[in-house]
Amino acid sequence: MIRRAAPQDADQIAETFSRSLAMLTFLPPLHTEEEHRQFITEMVPIDHEVWVAEEDGRVVGLAAVGDRKLGHLYVHPDYQNRGIGSQLLDQVKALLPDGFTLWTFPNNEGACRFYERHGLHVSARGDGSGNEEGLPDVQYEWSPEEGLAK
């Protein structure tokens, strides 16, 4: 089930986010787990609408949707490859029917394949100077016209 996040979801959202980030071994360790928890539960909701995927009463995925952007999409590692990310991305497309962008890292090859498989295309590349990790990044874009062409 995909639904809007509620305040009582904060701990499970933080766990999903932290566990997902831990799988991205190419990222430099810039923050503590507590800082990650505070970021996703306190900072992100300031300018993003947070949606969650719930399975058996447990938050197993999240999507943070901003103004014409997908800020974050994570699925708990124990629940990946079950279609949860696809369901969250479909929700984002429904919420932002005029299109949106997102940033990820080329080193996150699974995410890049996922977005491309779902009709997003590369619209910009960065050299790492625009993110705190200092790593090359890539912007993807989705527009409804691309969805119709599939």
N, CA and C atoms as a LAMMPS dump frame, in Angstrom:
ITEM: TIMESTEP
0
ITEM: NUMBER OF ATOMS
450
ITEM: BOX BOUNDS ff ff ff
-5.0000000000000000e+02 5.0000000000000000e+02
-5.0000000000000000e+02 5.0000000000000000e+02
-5.0000000000000000e+02 5.0000000000000000e+02
ITEM: ATOMS id mol type element x y z
1 1 1 N 0.844 -1.185 0
2 1 2 C 0 0 0
3 1 3 C 0.891 1.252 0
4 2 1 N 0.563 2.186 -0.848
5 2 2 C 1.256 3.475 -0.908
6 2 3 C 0.338 4.507 -0.263
7 3 1 N 0.888 5.285 0.664
8 3 2 C 0.094 6.299 1.36
9 3 3 C 0.994 7.453 1.778
10 4 1 N 0.358 8.545 2.124
11 4 2 C 1.085 9.706 2.646
12 4 3 C 1.651 9.344 4.013
13 5 1 N 2.876 9.746 4.273
14 5 2 C 3.515 9.462 5.558
15 5 3 C 2.805 10.186 6.687
16 6 1 N 2.822 9.564 7.857
17 6 2 C 2.248 10.141 9.064
18 6 3 C 3.375 10.321 10.089
19 7 1 N 3.186 11.213 11.064
20 7 2 C 4.247 11.444 12.056
21 7 3 C 4.734 10.163 12.74
22 8 1 N 3.836 9.231 12.985
23 8 2 C 4.237 8.004 13.676
24 8 3 C 5.104 7.089 12.803
25 9 1 N 5.279 7.422 11.525
26 9 2 C 6.131 6.632 10.617
27 9 3 C 7.602 7.016 10.716
28 10 1 N 7.928 8.04 11.457
29 10 2 C 9.283 8.614 11.432
30 10 3 C 10.377 7.579 11.698
31 11 1 N 10.222 6.749 12.708
32 11 2 C 11.28 5.783 13.023
33 11 3 C 11.485 4.781 11.894
34 12 1 N 10.405 4.3 11.315
35 12 2 C 10.532 3.323 10.238
36 12 3 C 11.047 3.97 8.953
37 13 1 N 10.667 5.209 8.712
38 13 2 C 11.21 5.943 7.563
39 13 3 C 12.72 6.097 7.746
40 14 1 N 13.128 6.481 8.935
41 14 2 C 14.555 6.659 9.206
42 14 3 C 15.316 5.349 9.053
43 15 1 N 14.742 4.255 9.513
44 15 2 C 15.406 2.959 9.376
45 15 3 C 15.559 2.587 7.901
46 16 1 N 14.492 2.758 7.125
47 16 2 C 14.553 2.442 5.697
48 16 3 C 15.616 3.288 5.009
49 17 1 N 15.643 4.566 5.306
50 17 2 C 16.618 5.483 4.707
51 17 3 C 18.038 5.086 5.097
52 18 1 N 18.278 4.88 6.378
53 18 2 C 19.622 4.542 6.861
54 18 3 C 20.114 3.218 6.302
55 19 1 N 19.255 2.21 6.313
56 19 2 C 19.644 0.899 5.795
57 19 3 C 19.919 0.967 4.302
58 20 1 N 19.132 1.749 3.574
59 20 2 C 19.343 1.893 2.136
60 20 3 C 20.659 2.603 1.844
61 21 1 N 20.933 3.68 2.581
62 21 2 C 22.182 4.408 2.374
63 21 3 C 23.391 3.527 2.672
64 22 1 N 23.279 2.686 3.677
65 22 2 C 24.388 1.805 4.045
66 22 3 C 24.764 0.857 2.907
67 23 1 N 23.827 0.565 2.022
68 23 2 C 24.093 -0.313 0.883
69 23 3 C 24.873 0.405 -0.223
70 24 1 N 24.888 1.722 -0.187
71 24 2 C 25.572 2.51 -1.217
72 24 3 C 27.02 2.737 -0.787
73 25 1 N 27.815 1.694 -0.909
74 25 2 C 29.173 1.694 -0.37
75 25 3 C 30.108 2.676 -1.069
76 26 1 N 29.72 3.204 -2.215
77 26 2 C 30.554 4.186 -2.906
78 26 3 C 30.469 5.567 -2.264
79 27 1 N 29.451 5.797 -1.422
80 27 2 C 29.292 7.108 -0.786
81 27 3 C 30.304 7.29 0.339
82 28 1 N 30.927 8.46 0.421
83 28 2 C 31.832 8.714 1.546
84 28 3 C 31.019 8.858 2.837
85 29 1 N 31.56 8.427 3.953
86 29 2 C 30.833 8.52 5.229
87 29 3 C 30.885 9.947 5.789
88 30 1 N 29.932 10.77 5.404
89 30 2 C 29.927 12.175 5.807
90 30 3 C 29.089 12.444 7.05
91 31 1 N 28.117 11.557 7.34
92 31 2 C 27.187 11.812 8.436
93 31 3 C 27.002 10.566 9.289
94 32 1 N 26.634 10.809 10.522
95 32 2 C 26.326 9.698 11.422
96 32 3 C 24.925 9.182 11.095
97 33 1 N 24.61 8.016 11.613
98 33 2 C 23.264 7.487 11.405
99 33 3 C 22.226 8.423 12.02
100 34 1 N 22.528 9.01 13.158
101 34 2 C 21.584 9.94 13.791
102 34 3 C 21.36 11.173 12.905
103 35 1 N 22.411 11.665 12.261
104 35 2 C 22.252 12.8 11.347
105 35 3 C 21.386 12.409 10.143
106 36 1 N 21.565 11.196 9.63
107 36 2 C 20.713 10.72 8.538
108 36 3 C 19.255 10.671 8.985
109 37 1 N 19.022 10.165 10.184
110 37 2 C 17.658 10.056 10.713
111 37 3 C 17.024 11.441 10.834
112 38 1 N 17.777 12.373 11.377
113 38 2 C 17.257 13.737 11.535
114 38 3 C 16.972 14.372 10.172
115 39 1 N 17.862 14.154 9.22
116 39 2 C 17.684 14.719 7.88
117 39 3 C 16.381 14.235 7.252
118 40 1 N 16.169 12.916 7.222
119 40 2 C 15.017 12.372 6.492
120 40 3 C 13.702 12.607 7.228
121 41 1 N 13.735 12.696 8.554
122 41 2 C 12.478 12.856 9.294
123 41 3 C 12.156 14.305 9.662
124 42 1 N 13.164 15.176 9.698
125 42 2 C 12.918 16.565 10.098
126 42 3 C 13.177 17.58 8.991
127 43 1 N 14.238 17.379 8.222
128 43 2 C 14.595 18.368 7.208
129 43 3 C 13.828 18.152 5.898
130 44 1 N 13.824 16.928 5.412
131 44 2 C 13.18 16.645 4.126
132 44 3 C 11.704 17.047 4.109
133 45 1 N 10.928 16.752 5.164
134 45 2 C 9.499 17.12 5.111
135 45 3 C 9.215 18.62 5.064
136 46 1 N 10.215 19.44 5.29
137 46 2 C 10.007 20.889 5.225
138 46 3 C 9.579 21.305 3.815
139 47 1 N 10.225 20.721 2.795
140 47 2 C 9.895 21.123 1.424
141 47 3 C 9.581 19.938 0.511
142 48 1 N 9.268 18.798 1.11
143 48 2 C 8.859 17.616 0.356
144 48 3 C 7.64 16.991 1.017
145 49 1 N 6.794 16.419 0.205
146 49 2 C 5.692 15.58 0.674
147 49 3 C 6.262 14.156 0.717
148 50 1 N 6.18 13.508 1.854
149 50 2 C 6.75 12.166 1.968
150 50 3 C 5.637 11.124 1.859
151 51 1 N 5.858 10.179 0.963
152 51 2 C 4.952 9.057 0.747
153 51 3 C 5.673 7.79 1.13
154 52 1 N 4.946 6.815 1.639
155 52 2 C 5.569 5.566 2.057
156 52 3 C 4.878 4.374 1.412
157 53 1 N 5.655 3.316 1.27
158 53 2 C 5.122 2.005 0.892
159 53 3 C 5.07 1.203 2.175
160 54 1 N 3.926 0.598 2.411
161 54 2 C 3.733 -0.157 3.642
162 54 3 C 3.396 -1.601 3.292
163 55 1 N 4.023 -2.517 3.998
164 55 2 C 3.74 -3.938 3.817
165 55 3 C 3.612 -4.565 5.208
166 56 1 N 2.486 -5.211 5.452
167 56 2 C 2.224 -5.843 6.755
168 56 3 C 2.447 -4.884 7.922
169 57 1 N 1.998 -3.635 7.739
170 57 2 C 2.092 -2.64 8.807
171 57 3 C 3.468 -2.028 8.991
172 58 1 N 4.39 -2.329 8.105
173 58 2 C 5.759 -1.821 8.216
174 58 3 C 6.082 -0.935 7.023
175 59 1 N 6.716 0.208 7.273
176 59 2 C 7.182 1.086 6.199
177 59 3 C 8.403 0.426 5.563
178 60 1 N 8.296 0.16 4.259
179 60 2 C 9.383 -0.533 3.558
180 60 3 C 9.959 0.296 2.406
181 61 1 N 9.409 1.475 2.172
182 61 2 C 9.911 2.341 1.122
183 61 3 C 9.408 3.746 1.316
184 62 1 N 10.073 4.693 0.682
185 62 2 C 9.656 6.092 0.799
186 62 3 C 9.994 6.85 -0.463
187 63 1 N 9.191 7.851 -0.719
188 63 2 C 9.438 8.794 -1.809
189 63 3 C 9.17 10.186 -1.265
190 64 1 N 10.131 11.077 -1.44
191 64 2 C 9.993 12.468 -1.008
192 64 3 C 9.814 13.319 -2.26
193 65 1 N 8.631 13.922 -2.379
194 65 2 C 8.235 14.631 -3.586
195 65 3 C 8.216 16.129 -3.318
196 66 1 N 8.993 16.853 -4.117
197 66 2 C 9.025 18.302 -4.006
198 66 3 C 8.355 18.951 -5.201
199 67 1 N 8.63 20.215 -5.394
200 67 2 C 8.076 20.975 -6.506
201 67 3 C 8.773 20.553 -7.794
202 68 1 N 8.094 19.749 -8.607
203 68 2 C 8.63 19.229 -9.877
204 68 3 C 9.91 18.428 -9.697
205 69 1 N 10.075 17.811 -8.509
206 69 2 C 11.263 16.993 -8.307
207 69 3 C 10.965 15.829 -7.372
208 70 1 N 11.686 14.767 -7.613
209 70 2 C 11.7 13.637 -6.698
210 70 3 C 12.996 13.768 -5.922
211 71 1 N 12.874 14.109 -4.653
212 71 2 C 14.061 14.342 -3.832
213 71 3 C 14.715 13.055 -3.377
214 72 1 N 13.903 12.053 -3.064
215 72 2 C 14.435 10.79 -2.539
216 72 3 C 13.469 9.671 -2.867
217 73 1 N 14.02 8.524 -3.221
218 73 2 C 13.235 7.312 -3.364
219 73 3 C 14.112 6.162 -2.863
220 74 1 N 13.667 5.528 -1.791
221 74 2 C 14.431 4.43 -1.191
222 74 3 C 13.495 3.295 -0.82
223 75 1 N 13.985 2.083 -1.011
224 75 2 C 13.284 0.883 -0.585
225 75 3 C 14.215 0.136 0.364
226 76 1 N 13.677 -0.28 1.497
227 76 2 C 14.458 -1.021 2.483
228 76 3 C 15.141 -2.197 1.783
229 77 1 N 16.429 -2.437 2.035
230 77 2 C 17.14 -3.519 1.344
231 77 3 C 16.464 -4.886 1.438
232 78 1 N 15.803 -5.175 2.535
233 78 2 C 15.127 -6.471 2.688
234 78 3 C 13.886 -6.609 1.8
235 79 1 N 13.444 -5.5 1.194
236 79 2 C 12.213 -5.508 0.401
237 79 3 C 12.44 -5.1 -1.045
238 80 1 N 13.678 -5.016 -1.473
239 80 2 C 13.964 -4.616 -2.846
240 80 3 C 13.636 -5.743 -3.822
241 81 1 N 13.445 -5.357 -5.076
242 81 2 C 13.14 -6.285 -6.18
243 81 3 C 11.796 -6.979 -6.007
244 82 1 N 10.841 -6.255 -5.417
245 82 2 C 9.471 -6.762 -5.258
246 82 3 C 8.448 -5.845 -5.911
247 83 1 N 8.907 -4.827 -6.627
248 83 2 C 7.992 -3.891 -7.276
249 83 3 C 7.62 -2.685 -6.431
250 84 1 N 8.168 -2.586 -5.232
251 84 2 C 7.826 -1.474 -4.333
252 84 3 C 8.338 -0.147 -4.891
253 85 1 N 9.549 -0.13 -5.388
254 85 2 C 10.085 1.093 -5.993
255 85 3 C 9.252 1.53 -7.184
256 86 1 N 8.811 0.574 -7.979
257 86 2 C 7.966 0.894 -9.139
258 86 3 C 6.647 1.508 -8.694
259 87 1 N 6.061 0.97 -7.638
260 87 2 C 4.801 1.522 -7.122
261 87 3 C 5.005 2.948 -6.608
262 88 1 N 6.109 3.167 -5.905
263 88 2 C 6.396 4.521 -5.416
264 88 3 C 6.612 5.48 -6.584
265 89 1 N 7.353 5.039 -7.589
266 89 2 C 7.602 5.902 -8.745
267 89 3 C 6.31 6.197 -9.498
268 90 1 N 5.417 5.225 -9.6
269 90 2 C 4.11 5.466 -10.218
270 90 3 C 3.329 6.52 -9.433
271 91 1 N 3.446 6.482 -8.107
272 91 2 C 2.781 7.489 -7.27
273 91 3 C 3.355 8.878 -7.559
274 92 1 N 4.662 8.951 -7.701
275 92 2 C 5.299 10.237 -8.002
276 92 3 C 4.795 10.757 -9.348
277 93 1 N 4.713 9.882 -10.34
278 93 2 C 4.209 10.3 -11.657
279 93 3 C 2.77 10.804 -11.554
280 94 1 N 1.96 10.182 -10.698
281 94 2 C 0.577 10.634 -10.508
282 94 3 C 0.53 11.986 -9.8
283 95 1 N 1.442 12.202 -8.858
284 95 2 C 1.477 13.463 -8.115
285 95 3 C 2.049 14.605 -8.943
286 96 1 N 2.949 14.272 -9.861
287 96 2 C 3.605 15.277 -10.697
288 96 3 C 3.374 14.942 -12.176
289 97 1 N 2.113 15.012 -12.623
290 97 2 C 1.78 14.563 -13.974
291 97 3 C 2.391 15.404 -15.092
292 98 1 N 2.876 16.595 -14.775
293 98 2 C 3.509 17.428 -15.79
294 98 3 C 4.991 17.136 -15.943
295 99 1 N 5.515 16.244 -15.112
296 99 2 C 6.919 15.856 -15.2
297 99 3 C 7.706 16.268 -13.975
298 100 1 N 8.905 15.683 -13.859
299 100 2 C 9.775 15.961 -12.72
300 100 3 C 11.205 15.552 -13.047
301 101 1 N 12.101 15.989 -12.196
302 101 2 C 13.507 15.61 -12.297
303 101 3 C 13.954 15.006 -10.973
304 102 1 N 15.103 14.37 -11.018
305 102 2 C 15.74 13.847 -9.814
306 102 3 C 17.23 13.737 -10.081
307 103 1 N 17.996 13.695 -9.02
308 103 2 C 19.446 13.509 -9.117
309 103 3 C 19.827 12.195 -8.454
310 104 1 N 20.777 11.518 -9.036
311 104 2 C 21.376 10.335 -8.421
312 104 3 C 22.838 10.298 -8.859
313 105 1 N 23.518 9.235 -8.482
314 105 2 C 24.925 9.082 -8.83
315 105 3 C 25.075 7.996 -9.893
316 106 1 N 25.899 8.21 -10.917
317 106 2 C 26.141 7.156 -11.896
318 106 3 C 26.655 5.873 -11.242
319 107 1 N 27.363 6.026 -10.116
320 107 2 C 27.848 4.843 -9.389
321 107 3 C 26.708 4.012 -8.822
322 108 1 N 25.529 4.601 -8.693
323 108 2 C 24.356 3.861 -8.23
324 108 3 C 23.707 3.229 -9.471
325 109 1 N 24.402 2.238 -9.999
326 109 2 C 24.004 1.648 -11.276
327 109 3 C 22.6 1.052 -11.239
328 110 1 N 22.228 0.453 -10.118
329 110 2 C 20.889 -0.121 -10.002
330 110 3 C 19.815 0.946 -10.116
331 111 1 N 20.038 2.083 -9.476
332 111 2 C 19.064 3.177 -9.558
333 111 3 C 18.98 3.71 -10.983
334 112 1 N 20.115 3.865 -11.63
335 112 2 C 20.112 4.372 -13.006
336 112 3 C 19.342 3.429 -13.927
337 113 1 N 19.59 2.131 -13.802
338 113 2 C 18.847 1.162 -14.619
339 113 3 C 17.354 1.229 -14.309
340 114 1 N 17.017 1.345 -13.031
341 114 2 C 15.622 1.427 -12.603
342 114 3 C 14.934 2.627 -13.252
343 115 1 N 15.524 3.806 -13.152
344 115 2 C 14.9 5.008 -13.703
345 115 3 C 14.784 4.918 -15.228
346 116 1 N 15.811 4.432 -15.875
347 116 2 C 15.754 4.309 -17.33
348 116 3 C 14.683 3.3 -17.755
349 117 1 N 14.56 2.212 -17.029
350 117 2 C 13.541 1.201 -17.334
351 117 3 C 12.133 1.776 -17.182
352 118 1 N 11.996 2.803 -16.336
353 118 2 C 10.689 3.41 -16.086
354 118 3 C 10.465 4.704 -16.875
355 119 1 N 11.233 4.881 -17.945
356 119 2 C 10.951 5.969 -18.869
357 119 3 C 11.61 7.297 -18.576
358 120 1 N 12.534 7.354 -17.628
359 120 2 C 13.252 8.593 -17.371
360 120 3 C 14.493 8.629 -18.251
361 121 1 N 14.947 9.833 -18.568
362 121 2 C 16.156 9.968 -19.373
363 121 3 C 17.105 10.964 -18.715
364 122 1 N 18.371 10.829 -19.035
365 122 2 C 19.396 11.729 -18.499
366 122 3 C 19.206 13.109 -19.122
367 123 1 N 19.134 14.119 -18.262
368 123 2 C 18.968 15.488 -18.762
369 123 3 C 20.146 16.387 -18.409
370 124 1 N 20.996 15.951 -17.467
371 124 2 C 22.179 16.744 -17.1
372 124 3 C 23.158 15.844 -16.353
373 125 1 N 24.399 16.255 -16.368
374 125 2 C 25.444 15.558 -15.615
375 125 3 C 26.226 16.589 -14.818
376 126 1 N 26.642 16.194 -13.626
377 126 2 C 27.435 17.078 -12.786
378 126 3 C 28.776 16.446 -12.46
379 127 1 N 29.73 17.292 -12.111
380 127 2 C 31.083 16.815 -11.822
381 127 3 C 31.325 16.579 -10.332
382 128 1 N 30.29 16.735 -9.527
383 128 2 C 30.434 16.554 -8.089
384 128 3 C 30.572 17.854 -7.325
385 129 1 N 30.751 18.962 -8.025
386 129 2 C 30.912 20.246 -7.332
387 129 3 C 29.594 20.738 -6.729
388 130 1 N 28.466 20.146 -7.149
389 130 2 C 27.169 20.595 -6.654
390 130 3 C 26.579 19.72 -5.569
391 131 1 N 27.339 18.734 -5.074
392 131 2 C 26.826 17.897 -3.988
393 131 3 C 27.88 17.735 -2.903
394 132 1 N 27.435 17.466 -1.7
395 132 2 C 28.37 17.403 -0.581
396 132 3 C 29.286 16.184 -0.638
397 133 1 N 28.902 15.165 -1.384
398 133 2 C 29.731 13.978 -1.499
399 133 3 C 30.938 14.213 -2.397
400 134 1 N 30.854 15.218 -3.278
401 134 2 C 31.939 15.506 -4.202
402 134 3 C 32.064 14.47 -5.299
403 135 1 N 30.975 13.749 -5.568
404 135 2 C 30.975 12.691 -6.577
405 135 3 C 30.197 13.128 -7.812
406 136 1 N 30.623 12.664 -8.984
407 136 2 C 29.833 12.947 -10.187
408 136 3 C 28.387 12.498 -9.978
409 137 1 N 27.461 13.295 -10.508
410 137 2 C 26.048 12.957 -10.383
411 137 3 C 25.359 13.118 -11.728
412 138 1 N 24.131 12.646 -11.767
413 138 2 C 23.379 12.658 -13.016
414 138 3 C 21.929 13.028 -12.701
415 139 1 N 21.362 13.893 -13.519
416 139 2 C 19.968 14.28 -13.362
417 139 3 C 19.137 13.501 -14.38
418 140 1 N 18.044 12.935 -13.884
419 140 2 C 17.077 12.263 -14.745
420 140 3 C 15.826 13.108 -14.81
421 141 1 N 15.105 12.957 -15.912
422 141 2 C 13.859 13.687 -16.109
423 141 3 C 12.787 12.733 -16.617
424 142 1 N 11.569 12.962 -16.15
425 142 2 C 10.408 12.248 -16.678
426 142 3 C 9.391 13.28 -17.12
427 143 1 N 8.804 13.059 -18.295
428 143 2 C 7.709 13.9 -18.742
429 143 3 C 6.598 12.988 -19.248
430 144 1 N 5.352 13.436 -19.163
431 144 2 C 4.238 12.58 -19.552
432 144 3 C 4.304 12.137 -21.021
433 145 1 N 4.888 12.95 -21.878
434 145 2 C 5.013 12.586 -23.284
435 145 3 C 5.839 11.318 -23.439
436 146 1 N 6.882 11.185 -22.616
437 146 2 C 7.723 9.994 -22.687
438 146 3 C 6.94 8.771 -22.256
439 147 1 N 6.088 8.941 -21.251
440 147 2 C 5.269 7.822 -20.788
441 147 3 C 4.297 7.36 -21.851
442 148 1 N 3.793 8.294 -22.66
443 148 2 C 2.846 7.935 -23.721
444 148 3 C 3.535 7.224 -24.881
445 149 1 N 4.821 7.549 -25.075
446 149 2 C 5.556 6.956 -26.192
447 149 3 C 5.87 5.48 -25.952
448 150 1 N 5.792 5.04 -24.743
449 150 2 C 6.137 3.642 -24.406
450 150 3 C 5.022 2.696 -24.767
